[in-house]
Amino acid sequence: MGERFKTLVFVAILGFIGGVLADFAGTYLIPALIQLFPEILNARWILTGLAGAALTLVFVTVWAYITEPRPPER
């Protein structure tokens, strides 16, 4: 398989996993946090910012550990 196709498939799989995690967070995790901390987590932008930061960290971490380092080009 071509390298570009492998990369596209990998990104698609990460996107699918991210969507499943976002659905789980929106359905179960966020409502539970709002019940526990109603004053702090009442602003929607805080919740979406935290979710976006967490998902970005997960994606970048997975990408960094899966890809092989390349030697520097000269």
N, C-alpha and C positions, 0 to 999 in steps of 0.2 A: 504494500500500500504506500501511497505517496505521503510524504511528511505533512503536507498541508491538510490532507484528508484526515490523518490521525489527529492532528491538532484540532480540527473542527469537531470531530467526534468527541474528543476529550472535553472540549469546551461545552458541547451540547450536554454531555453527561453531568458536568459540574452545574450547568444551568438547571437541569432537571432536579438534581439533589438540592440545589438552592431553593427552587420552588417548593419542594416538599418540606424543607425546613421552615420556609416562610409561612406556609400554610399551617404547619404545626404550631409555630410561634403565635400566629394570629388567632388560632382557634383555642389553644390551651394555655400557653405560657403567658401571653400578654394579659388576658383576663384575670389570671391568677395573681400576677404582679399588681394589677390595678386594685384588686381586692385587698392585698396586703399593704400596699402603699398608695392610697388614693390621692393624697395631696401631692406627693412628689411625681408620680407617674401619670398625672391627669392630662398633661399636655401631650397630644398625639405626636408632635414633632420630636419630642424626646425619645419616645418609643421607636419611631421609625429611624431616627438617627442611630440609636443603639443597635437596632437590628441590622442596619446597613453596615455599620462598623464591624459587627461580629461576623457577618457573612463575608465581607471583604477580607478580613483577617483569615478566615477559614480557607477561602479560595486561594489567596496568595501563599499561605503556608503549604497547602496541598500541592500547588504548582511548583513551589520551590523545592519540595522534597521529591517530586516525581521526575522533574526534568534533570537531565544530566548536565553538569557544567561543561562548557566548551573552553578549549584553550584560547587565550587571547590571539587575535589576528594581528599579523605584522605587515 
